[in-house]
């Protein structure tokens, strides 16, 4: 405390309380703005918004890629046969195909079919993993784009608890 000041002329408790109160008010406003959608971010340029809104795998593939796909044993999909908790289903996709430019994971039984999509840079190892939320038992489809063609593999995952369907 500066020389000549007394506890009554410089009340640190009151100053800390006022600063804390102001900070909490600002944080509260930002929280309410975020909940109400006021602070919603705009989609990134080139974001395929329409593809993510599709309700079936065929519609999503047509909207996102605009070309047919074929099954391939060079696309590897790792997912559990039984997911004990649909809220966190571990999924990994890799491929031995050359020049892979994207990997997309779809769950047709979910409210939004496309669960994840990755664009890969040149010379990147084609391998991704994530945890998905699954609404209920259903297929997980991995789609790999290689040399301008689409390849896929499908695996059924049985969900026993939780998930985004309740």
Rosetta silent file (secondary structure, phi, psi, omega in degrees, C-alpha in Angstrom):
SEQUENCE: XXXXXXXXXXXXXXXXXXXXXXXXXXXXXXXXXXXXXXXXXXXXXXXXXXXXXXXXXXXXXXXXXXXXXXXXXXXXXXXXXXXXXXXXXXXXXXXXXXXXXXXXXXXXXXXXXXXXXXXXXXXXXXXXXXXXXXXXXXXXXXXXXXXXXXXXXXXXXXXXXXXXXX
SCORE:     score description
SCORE:     0.000 S_00000001
   1 L     0.000  135.253 -179.197    0.000    0.000    0.000 S_00000001
   2 L   -60.461  153.150 -179.677    1.452    3.467   -0.888 S_00000001
   3 L   -60.561  136.696  177.566    2.798    5.653    1.941 S_00000001
   4 L    88.888   -6.577  178.960    0.115    7.757    3.628 S_00000001
   5 L   -91.779  147.059  176.740   -2.788    5.565    2.552 S_00000001
   6 L  -114.771  171.298  179.735   -4.974    3.867    5.082 S_00000001
   7 L   -59.201  -33.792 -178.447   -7.194    0.832    4.827 S_00000001
   8 L   -76.583  -27.786 -179.492  -10.240    3.091    4.440 S_00000001
   9 L   -84.976  -17.635  179.800   -8.758    5.138    1.586 S_00000001
  10 L  -139.159   87.907 -176.225   -7.691    2.085   -0.424 S_00000001
  11 L   -90.215   98.901 -176.902  -10.058   -0.824    0.102 S_00000001
  12 H   -67.664  -32.735  179.508   -8.527   -3.755   -1.787 S_00000001
  13 H   -64.558  -43.221  179.706  -11.419   -6.087   -0.954 S_00000001
  14 H   -65.856  -39.434  179.158  -13.945   -3.738   -2.534 S_00000001
  15 H   -65.007  -45.503  178.714  -11.731   -3.286   -5.608 S_00000001
  16 H   -63.260  -39.814  179.610  -11.299   -7.043   -6.077 S_00000001
  17 H   -65.166  -41.949  179.693  -15.025   -7.609   -5.609 S_00000001
  18 H   -67.092  -41.465  179.135  -15.919   -4.939   -8.204 S_00000001
  19 H   -64.945  -43.225  179.629  -13.416   -6.292  -10.719 S_00000001
  20 H   -63.985  -42.871 -179.812  -14.650   -9.838  -10.211 S_00000001
  21 H   -61.479  -44.197  179.787  -18.286   -8.742  -10.531 S_00000001
  22 H   -64.109  -41.776  179.019  -17.575   -6.920  -13.816 S_00000001
  23 H   -63.541  -42.771  179.005  -15.718   -9.921  -15.206 S_00000001
  24 H   -64.756  -36.795  178.088  -18.570  -12.268  -14.265 S_00000001
  25 H   -64.397  -43.036  178.841  -21.109   -9.953  -15.909 S_00000001
  26 H   -63.862  -46.436  179.343  -19.136   -9.932  -19.162 S_00000001
  27 H   -62.623  -38.308  177.541  -18.714  -13.724  -19.099 S_00000001
  28 H   -62.910  -42.875  178.018  -22.434  -14.147  -18.363 S_00000001
  29 H   -62.506  -45.012 -179.744  -23.361  -11.966  -21.329 S_00000001
  30 H   -64.069  -37.129  177.112  -21.026  -13.897  -23.638 S_00000001
  31 H   -64.252  -45.364  177.632  -22.467  -17.184  -22.408 S_00000001
  32 H   -64.679  -37.656  178.752  -26.039  -16.057  -23.054 S_00000001
  33 H   -63.964  -40.234  179.051  -25.053  -14.716  -26.465 S_00000001
  34 H   -67.078  -40.635  179.461  -23.532  -18.070  -27.373 S_00000001
  35 H   -65.865  -39.658 -176.938  -26.576  -20.027  -26.190 S_00000001
  36 H   -77.942   -7.983 -179.095  -28.968  -17.789  -28.093 S_00000001
  37 L    90.071    1.370 -179.599  -26.965  -18.113  -31.309 S_00000001
  38 L   -60.387  -38.429 -175.702  -25.956  -14.445  -31.249 S_00000001
  39 L  -100.908   30.471 -177.342  -22.271  -15.330  -31.482 S_00000001
  40 L   -70.367  133.988  179.431  -22.682  -18.080  -34.102 S_00000001
  41 L   -81.173  147.606  176.880  -19.735  -18.482  -36.460 S_00000001
  42 L   -78.460  149.842  177.577  -20.309  -18.483  -40.209 S_00000001
  43 L   -59.764  148.861  178.518  -19.452  -21.657  -42.154 S_00000001
  44 L   -66.748  150.417  177.516  -15.939  -21.811  -43.553 S_00000001
  45 L   -58.391  134.615 -179.898  -15.543  -20.972  -47.249 S_00000001
  46 L    82.984    2.120 -179.839  -16.095  -24.088  -49.351 S_00000001
  47 L   -65.812  124.881 -177.860  -17.922  -25.875  -46.512 S_00000001
  48 L   -80.681   67.178 -173.313  -20.252  -28.480  -48.085 S_00000001
  49 H   -57.399  -42.099 -178.619  -23.219  -27.542  -45.923 S_00000001
  50 H   -63.568  -37.209  179.685  -25.834  -29.236  -48.129 S_00000001
  51 H   -63.725  -38.627 -179.206  -23.986  -32.571  -48.036 S_00000001
  52 H   -73.031  -15.294  179.244  -24.006  -32.592  -44.241 S_00000001
  53 H   -88.053  -10.269 -175.564  -27.782  -32.008  -44.213 S_00000001
  54 L   -68.463  148.071 -174.788  -28.585  -35.139  -46.265 S_00000001
  55 L  -100.016  -13.944  177.676  -30.472  -37.941  -44.531 S_00000001
  56 L  -123.441  158.340 -179.684  -29.276  -40.984  -46.543 S_00000001
  57 H   -63.927  -42.434 -179.310  -25.817  -42.214  -47.479 S_00000001
  58 H   -61.729  -44.110  178.615  -26.601  -42.173  -51.213 S_00000001
  59 H   -64.969  -40.710 -179.775  -27.841  -38.558  -51.093 S_00000001
  60 H   -63.852  -43.713  179.443  -24.840  -37.488  -49.002 S_00000001
  61 H   -64.845  -44.254 -179.703  -22.362  -39.099  -51.419 S_00000001
  62 H   -62.533  -43.587 -178.682  -24.125  -37.628  -54.449 S_00000001
  63 H   -71.652  -40.155 -175.220  -24.223  -34.120  -52.915 S_00000001
  64 H   -78.323  -47.716 -174.949  -20.701  -34.206  -51.462 S_00000001
  65 L  -104.852  -34.217 -179.464  -18.767  -36.004  -54.198 S_00000001
  66 L    73.362   22.188  179.052  -21.103  -36.163  -57.205 S_00000001
  67 L  -149.426  158.644 -177.589  -19.813  -39.564  -58.338 S_00000001
  68 L   -74.596  164.235  176.800  -20.516  -43.240  -57.627 S_00000001
  69 E  -125.459  161.647  179.292  -18.525  -45.369  -55.228 S_00000001
  70 E  -134.453  150.245  178.887  -17.374  -48.965  -55.220 S_00000001
  71 E   -69.369  146.622  179.991  -16.474  -51.395  -52.454 S_00000001
  72 L  -147.768  139.276  175.560  -12.769  -51.989  -51.889 S_00000001
  73 L   -84.315    0.364  177.448  -10.690  -54.252  -49.700 S_00000001
  74 L   -93.396    3.951  172.861   -7.980  -51.552  -49.719 S_00000001
  75 E  -107.636  123.558 -176.742  -10.048  -49.403  -47.366 S_00000001
  76 E  -109.437  121.603  178.733   -9.672  -50.524  -43.746 S_00000001
  77 E  -115.229  118.710  176.822  -12.389  -49.593  -41.246 S_00000001
  78 E  -108.041  116.993  178.120  -11.761  -50.350  -37.587 S_00000001
  79 E  -152.756  150.368 -179.235  -14.828  -50.105  -35.359 S_00000001
  80 L   -69.242  148.531  174.915  -16.141  -52.302  -32.556 S_00000001
  81 L   -69.797  -36.878  177.238  -18.746  -54.930  -33.370 S_00000001
  82 E  -126.209  122.588  176.423  -20.534  -53.944  -30.155 S_00000001
  83 E  -100.173  115.528 -178.013  -20.294  -50.409  -28.766 S_00000001
  84 L   -71.102  -20.437  178.117  -21.159  -50.424  -25.084 S_00000001
  85 L  -138.796  111.122 -178.077  -21.726  -46.668  -25.177 S_00000001
  86 L   -66.799  -12.511  179.908  -23.098  -45.071  -28.341 S_00000001
  87 L   -75.549  -21.785 -178.849  -21.870  -41.662  -27.170 S_00000001
  88 L  -142.404   81.558  179.985  -18.203  -42.586  -27.792 S_00000001
  89 E   -99.079  114.410 -179.834  -17.695  -45.161  -30.537 S_00000001
  90 E   -73.975  130.374 -179.569  -14.022  -45.364  -31.591 S_00000001
  91 E  -135.042  136.983  175.975  -13.570  -45.499  -35.370 S_00000001
  92 E  -133.923  139.700  179.484  -10.384  -45.563  -37.446 S_00000001
  93 E  -130.103  133.664  174.393  -10.061  -45.533  -41.238 S_00000001
  94 E  -143.106  172.186 -177.052   -6.929  -46.139  -43.269 S_00000001
  95 E  -154.884  151.626  173.634   -6.147  -47.184  -46.814 S_00000001
  96 L  -104.304    7.835  177.629   -3.452  -48.682  -48.983 S_00000001
  97 L   -70.839  149.996  178.671   -4.790  -46.874  -52.066 S_00000001
  98 L   -81.544  153.691  172.737   -2.456  -44.377  -53.763 S_00000001
  99 L    51.757   51.062  178.019   -3.023  -40.598  -53.776 S_00000001
 100 E   -75.071  127.974 -178.839   -5.834  -40.472  -51.214 S_00000001
 101 E  -108.449  -20.088  177.782   -7.287  -36.946  -51.057 S_00000001
 102 E  -156.890  153.886  174.790  -10.173  -37.392  -48.606 S_00000001
 103 E  -133.274  128.829  179.366  -11.703  -39.750  -46.070 S_00000001
 104 E  -125.640  138.725  178.188  -15.360  -39.474  -45.012 S_00000001
 105 E  -116.278  127.715 -178.243  -17.130  -41.439  -42.281 S_00000001
 106 E  -122.811  146.508  175.066  -20.906  -41.824  -42.466 S_00000001
 107 L  -132.346   93.513 -175.003  -23.513  -43.208  -40.084 S_00000001
 108 L   -58.280  -25.426 -179.144  -26.841  -43.387  -41.978 S_00000001
 109 L   -79.795  -10.284  178.542  -28.864  -44.037  -38.793 S_00000001
 110 L   -79.013  161.816  177.390  -27.741  -40.733  -37.241 S_00000001
 111 L   -57.861  -34.962  174.283  -29.729  -37.506  -37.653 S_00000001
 112 L  -119.013  122.425 -173.038  -26.942  -36.288  -39.982 S_00000001
 113 L   -62.735  -47.678 -179.520  -25.455  -38.997  -42.176 S_00000001
 114 E   -77.301  117.022 -179.066  -21.946  -37.553  -42.567 S_00000001
 115 E   -91.860  -33.909 -179.213  -20.275  -37.883  -39.175 S_00000001
 116 E  -159.262  147.232  176.879  -16.764  -36.742  -40.163 S_00000001
 117 E  -145.938  134.346 -176.056  -14.883  -35.755  -43.280 S_00000001
 118 E  -125.813  131.072  171.528  -11.171  -35.133  -43.722 S_00000001
 119 E   -97.244  129.915 -176.842   -9.309  -33.514  -46.633 S_00000001
 120 L  -108.086  138.442  176.967   -5.759  -34.839  -46.859 S_00000001
 121 L   -74.591  160.066  177.440   -2.745  -32.972  -48.169 S_00000001
 122 L   -55.107  143.861  177.156   -0.492  -34.521  -50.813 S_00000001
 123 L    63.969   18.948  176.334    1.822  -37.243  -49.495 S_00000001
 124 L   -87.859  138.346  176.465   -0.177  -37.572  -46.255 S_00000001
 125 L   -64.557  125.045 -176.885   -0.562  -41.061  -44.833 S_00000001
 126 L   -77.086   82.563 -179.683   -4.256  -41.926  -45.382 S_00000001
 127 E  -151.403  125.643  177.115   -5.213  -42.701  -41.803 S_00000001
 128 E  -136.827  157.367  174.435   -7.696  -40.962  -39.490 S_00000001
 129 E  -148.010  152.385  179.514   -9.422  -41.836  -36.247 S_00000001
 130 E  -161.167  176.920  173.334  -12.159  -40.295  -34.153 S_00000001
 131 E  -117.225  125.586 -177.709  -14.910  -41.071  -31.690 S_00000001
 132 E  -104.269  155.484  170.785  -18.429  -40.954  -33.074 S_00000001
 133 L  -103.891  121.288 -178.653  -21.766  -40.566  -31.413 S_00000001
 134 L  -112.294  133.763 -177.946  -24.190  -43.136  -32.810 S_00000001
 135 L   -67.797  -41.320 -177.515  -27.943  -42.872  -32.411 S_00000001
 136 L  -164.440  178.233  179.076  -28.560  -46.612  -32.588 S_00000001
 137 L   -56.323  135.359  179.457  -27.301  -49.855  -34.074 S_00000001
 138 E   176.961 -174.650 -178.788  -26.409  -49.432  -37.711 S_00000001
 139 E   -82.304  147.900  167.346  -23.758  -49.290  -40.388 S_00000001
 140 E  -114.410  126.705 -176.938  -20.623  -47.192  -40.337 S_00000001
 141 E  -115.975  127.166  175.414  -19.440  -46.403  -43.871 S_00000001
 142 E  -105.852  128.136  179.334  -15.920  -45.254  -44.697 S_00000001
 143 E  -118.861  126.884 -179.968  -15.475  -43.509  -48.058 S_00000001
 144 E  -118.585  130.703  175.927  -11.992  -42.881  -49.452 S_00000001
 145 E  -100.100  121.926 -178.410  -11.312  -40.711  -52.501 S_00000001
 146 E  -139.148  127.436 -179.667   -8.272  -41.869  -54.450 S_00000001
 147 L    51.943   36.343  177.341   -7.210  -40.799  -57.951 S_00000001
 148 L    79.884    2.684  178.974  -10.619  -39.160  -58.463 S_00000001
 149 E  -115.556  157.251 -179.516  -12.565  -42.354  -57.656 S_00000001
 150 E  -108.018  134.138  178.308  -14.509  -43.316  -54.540 S_00000001
 151 E  -127.678  147.534 -176.631  -13.957  -46.518  -52.606 S_00000001
 152 E  -144.435  164.758  171.807  -15.820  -47.683  -49.525 S_00000001
 153 E  -146.150  147.657 -177.218  -16.196  -50.289  -46.849 S_00000001
 154 E  -127.133  142.031  176.055  -19.112  -50.825  -44.445 S_00000001
 155 E  -141.365  136.088  177.585  -19.272  -52.355  -40.986 S_00000001
 156 E   -86.055  136.336  176.946  -22.258  -52.785  -38.708 S_00000001
 157 E  -121.249  124.960  178.893  -21.859  -51.567  -35.129 S_00000001
 158 E   -91.036  122.129  179.437  -24.330  -52.669  -32.485 S_00000001
 159 E   -98.623  126.938 -176.119  -25.024  -49.909  -29.950 S_00000001
 160 L  -106.110  -17.658 -176.951  -26.137  -51.137  -26.539 S_00000001
 161 L  -154.967  145.966  173.316  -26.379  -47.919  -24.431 S_00000001
 162 L    73.084 -142.342 -178.314  -26.587  -44.156  -24.862 S_00000001
 163 L    93.657  176.279 -176.805  -26.040  -42.571  -28.235 S_00000001
 164 L   -87.968    2.163  176.264  -27.587  -39.478  -29.718 S_00000001
 165 L   -95.061   -6.847  178.499  -30.994  -41.120  -29.983 S_00000001
 166 L   110.110    0.000    0.000  -31.380  -41.344  -26.215 S_00000001
